[in-house]
Amino acid sequence: MKYGVAALLLVLLVVLAVAGPALAPYNPLAYSLAHRLAPPSAAHWFGTDALGRDVFSRTLAAARVDLPAAAAAVILAALLGVSTGAACGYLGGALDRWVSRVVDVMMAFPLFVVAVALVAALGNSITNVVLATAVINLPFYMRLVRTEIAARRDLGYVLAARLAGCGDGTIIGRVLLPNIGPIIAVQVSLNLGWAVLNTSGLSFIGLGVRPPTPEWGALVADGAQYLLTGQWWIALGPSLVLVLVVFAFTQIGDAAHDFFDPRRAR
């Protein structure tokens, strides 16, 4: 049951990322002052904002920004973190000590604050948001892969590969990494939800995509200023979708963990 729910949620997320704007009933950028601040109705499921734009359409269109940005950040972090962590875990020595100290320094600071500082320094753009999100995800992969590789580098099958004449690169890439692939896959699926939150959080405080491009964090920030005046729907719709997306990635990660668990009965 859990795997079916996770698969269904994954398909839904892919559909949102690929066809979000096409599914929107209205142009997410078109405004109509005659229909500004309209509450949810059959015509506007999530209501309209201060410019009369359909909040539901903008929420769907925002999936084309947040989901690819989160995926790109996690993939970049995984590629760099896995390669660096594998080298440190297998080779050890000075490289391992220096990289470990850098990771410790990075983990000593609140990672979202680090992301804010990076985007503020590099400039306000979606590219820099992806880079900042990738940087703060690096320590997770470095630590995980380093630990797993270090625990396996002297096992029998690795020694057999050395005796067969395999070089260090071959042993890391073809012997060790395939053995920890399921662990990395679980970490990636769990990181995706956190990356979506980080991307949205940066936009919420004004360091993400620029208006009028729809983005979940920016939509929530736009609606938050109207909560005290009674227009709660502007923030509610995007907030619910954001919660569901993070929940979906959590379920996918949980299902992946159970599927790859060697103790699970096959």
N, C-alpha and C positions, 0 to 999 in steps of 0.2 A: 504493500500500500504506500509506504514511504517513498519507494523508488518511482512509483507512478505519479505521485504528487510532485516530486522533484522534477521529473521529466516534463510534466505538464507546465510547471512554472518556468522551466528553461525555455520551452517552445514559446510561451507567452512573451518572455523577455526578448527573445530573438525577433518575434513579430513586431514588438514595439520599437525595437531598435531599427529594424529595416523599413517598416511600413507605417511608422507612427504618424507622420504628416499626411499620408494618403488616407488614413482612417479618420482623420479629424473632420468633423462636420462643417467647420468654418475655417477660413484663412486665419492662422494663428497671429498674424501681424495686422490684420484688418481691424480698424476700430470704428465704433459707432457711438457717438456721444448721446444719441437718443436712447440707447439701451445701457448706459453706464450704471454700474453697481446694481444690476438686476439680480435678484436672488435665484437659487436653483429652480429650474422649471423643466418642462418637457422639451422646450426649445434649447435651453442652456443647462445641461446637467449639473455643471459646477458653478453656474451663475456667470456673471461678467465682472470685469475689473473696472477701475476708475476711468478707463478710456473706452469702455464698451466692448473690449475684446473677450471672446469666449474662453473662459478659463479651462474648460475641458479640452478644447483644441490645442491650447498652449501647453497643457500638461502632456498630451500625447506627443506633440512636436518636440518637447524637451527631452524625450527618450533618445532622440537622435544625437543629442549633445552629451548627456550624462553617461549613458551606457557605453558608447564607444570610447569616451575619455577614460572611464574607469578601466575598461578592458585593456586599452593601450598602456595605461600606467602600470597595471599589474603584470602584463606580459613583459614590459621593459624591465621592471623590477625583478621579475623571475629570471629572465635571461642573464642579467648582470649578477644578481645575487647567487644564483645557482652556480654559475661558472666560477665566481670568486670564492664562494664557500667550499666548493669541491676542491679547488686548488689548495686552499688553506688546510682543509681537513686531511688531504692526502699527503701534501708535501711537508706541512708543519714548518718549523723553523722560524726565521725572522719574519717571513711573509705572514705567517699565522699570527704571530705576536702583534705586529703592527696593525693588521686588519682588525684583530680582536679589540685593540684599544680604540680604534676609530669607531667601531660598532658600539662599544661601551659608551663613548662620548655622545654618539647620536641618541642612544637609548636613555641617556640621562636627562634629556630635555623632553618636554611634552611634544609629541610628534606633530600635532596640528599647529602648534606655535612655530615649529621649524618650517612647516609648509607655508604658513602665512608670511614668515620672513623671506622665504625664497621667492614667492610670487611678488611680494612687495619690492624686492631687489631687482628681479628680472623683468618685471613689467606685467601688466594686467592683460593676459591673453589665455586662451584655452590651451595653447601649446605649453606655456609655462605652468599652468595648473597640472597638466599631465606629467611634466618633468618633476614638479614638486611632490606630487602624489607618488611617483615612482621612487624618488629618493627616500621618502619616509617609510616606504615598504621594503627597501633593501635590507635593513637589519634582520627582518624576520626570516628571509630566505638564506642570508649568509649564516646566521646562527643555526638554523635548522639543518641545512645541508652540511655545514662543517661538522656538526655533531654526529650526523648519520654516517658521513664518509669516514671520519676518524674512528668510529666504532667498527667499521668493516674493513679497513685497509690492510689488516694483518690476518684476515680470515683465510681459510684454506683455498677457496676458489680464486682469491686474489693472488695468493702465492703461486697457485698453479698457472695463472695467466703470466706472471713474471717469468716462471721457469720456461714457459712456452715462447718467450722472447718478445712479449708485448711491451710496448713502451708505456710511459706514464699517461700520455694522452689517450691511448687506446684503452688502458685499464679504467681510467676515469669515465671516458665517454661510452664505452661499450660494455663494461663489466659493472662498475659501481653505480653509475647514475640510473641505468635501467632497474636496478634493484630497489632504489628509493623513489622511483617514478610515482607510485601511488601516493606516497607521503607528500610529495611536491604537489600532486594534483589536488589533494585535499586542502593544502594550504592556499593554493590559488583560488579555489572555489570560495573559501572562507574570506579571503582578502578582497574579493570582488565587491562584496557588500560594504565592507569598510571603505573601499576606494570610492564607491558611489557617495557615501556619507561625507567623505573628505572633499570630494569635488563639489557637492552641494553646499557644504559648510563654507568653503571659500567664496562661492558665489553669494551666499547669504550675507556675508560681511562686505560684499562689494569687490572681491578680488577674483571673480570668475569671468564668465563671458559678459560682454557688454550688452546693454539694452539696445534694441528691443528683442534680441534673440531670446527665445523662451528657454529657461533652465530651471530645474526643480527648486534649487536653493534660492534663486532670485525670485521665483514666483512666491515662495513662502515669505520671503522678506518683504515683497511688495504687498502681500496681504496682511502681514502682521501689523502694519500701521493702521489698518482699518478695524482691528478687532474691538477696540474700545468704543467705536462708533456703531457697532452692530453688524458690520459686513463681514461676518466670520467665514463665509464660504470662499472668499478669495484665497485664503491660506489653507483651508481645510482640505480641499481636493488634492492639491499637489502634495500636501503632507501625508495624506493617506496613501497615495501612490508610492511615495518615497518609502514609507514604512513597509508596504507590500513588497517592494523590490528588494529591500534589505532582508526581509523575511524569506523571500524566495531564494536568495543566494545562501542564506543560512541553512535552509532545508536541503539545498543541493549539496552543500558541503557536508552536512550531517549524513545524507544518503551516501555520498562518496566515501566518507570515513567508514561507514558500516560495510559497504560493498568491498572495500579493499582490506578490511580487517582480517588478518590471517586466522584469528580465532573464530571467525564466523563459520558456521556449518555450511558447506557447499552442497 
